[in-house]
């Protein structure tokens, strides 16, 4: 009996609920023959807050959608995640509960399953699942989760930029080993110009990989057995590396001995490219107001007229970005000083851009430390507007488009 | 250890009970009507705006939802997205008979967008309620529309129903979302309900059928617009 109480007690989710503060979840797993492990999970405060906070406490709005798709949407979320899981072969409900328990944050997962259960029950009783609450959609809707992800990416980029104060630039050079961005790089000479190494010091992702010595030897034999041997000379790859290490200053050697993730320039470029694209997506999603498919549409609906400009040239509104971050409670998980740092960073970003239009391209250039050259020369040769970005009067725009407009 | 486990278990049960009580209090105002065979769900109602307005959920077609916003005091009401006129007529008769024993004064038909499953019943309803005006987004060019809506327009029906319009051009060129204003808070505009059409569903969103081909994130921008309001 006491064992039963112990197990049931540990199975309970014990939560320490402080209003809008991080939550600690303690849960446990039970094997077939008793208690197996105890897992202590620090849940994301956002998810727990949005899932479990009493909805009376927050200023929320009820949503009345045009279709009763709640059950289908929730099922789809589970099935799509399960499809991505290589270990799941059968999409039965029991399998879903097992495989997806790993994918979602615990608080969100429990809430999702609860809502799915309730939605199915209501559907069976022919009761509508509407209305739902707007705040709850922040976790239940994949699109709002995507928005949150983009917000976090923007904040990451911003705080990175604040940390390095916009002074770090990534110099690329052939045959150069850069350690921690130091300025005393060593030229290795010809032959290994594509093995440029760098130490990533600020943010070390928990990535582990194993390289076997036999693989390395095979690689060396392969390289030395080919034409590249003549570039390497008699000393070979290891000889060059030894020579480099021997001539390297102590400060750089100490940097090398620090734990870090080594990556090639190619990987770094890919990561940088991904980072840039995601930042563009974040700025387009968060910083631009809705606008019509044509300027005439925007004019008729009283929306912002952004003209016949490329997405790159459209003005980003920082107040919208801050508004979304506040609304999604992303600042809640920050310490006060970090929050101030982020807000100050946005102000600094505005002043850094200065008199230029704060477009996505300009902001990316500042945050990621890249040269400010849009390269969109062809975009400025727009035959429709002739470079006129902001039409002065709505009537002119509508008159311009009367002939070319088609109702899709 | 035993005490801790027992404490956690009891605490969880109490919390669940408390949260269920909160939900029950919220749902006290719901009143269900037994649905006819062609209704996929029952007609339900919800009291909002300091208990001055009622919103009725009326099923239509396979999974569409039509809403009736009603002021029980005055009988003033409006319909949102009446796709199936037969179901709407049945629901209106039931509401008149059993829930609000007062002649309904339908003043407006609000369309979130032009698609037939949201607007097919307009003509038949307008034929019966000639005083009702049809409101639709200015870009939709919907036949028979009386008022073209723009972003930020305020629709006032009687003294109690006030609805803000937010343009969300993505699902269609003239898609709009209707915000129902709270009554009695004159200092600050607050909203209690949002009629999203096919732009936002519970747990997902609609497809951006009519957005620019170079625009990759039209729906997300619309959601941002909802967030920053």
Interface residues (C-beta under 8 A of the other chain):
Chain A: X2 X5 X6 X7 X8 X9 X10 X12 X13 X14 X26 X54 X55 X56 X59 X61 X62 X63 X64 X65 X66 X67 X68 X69 X70 X73 X74 X76 X77 X123 X126 X127 X128 X129 X130 X131 X132 X134 X137 X140 X141 X142 X143 X144 X146 X147 X150 X281 X284 X285 X286 X288 X289 X290 X291 X292 X293 X297 X300 X301 X302 X303 X310 X311 X320 X323 X324 X327 X328 X407 X408
Chain B: X1 X2 X4 X5 X6 X7 X8 X9 X11 X12 X19 X22 X32 X35 X39 X40 X41 X42 X44 X46 X48 X55 X57 X59 X63 X64 X65 X67 X80 X81 X112 X118 X137 X138 X139 X141 X148 X150 X151 X152 X153 X167 X168 X169 X170 X173 X174 X179 X190 X191 X192 X193 X194 X195 X196 X197 X198 X200 X201 X202 X203 X204 X205 X206 X209 X210 X211 X212 X214 X215 X216 X217 X218 X219 X220 X221 X222 X223 X224 X225 X226 X227 X228
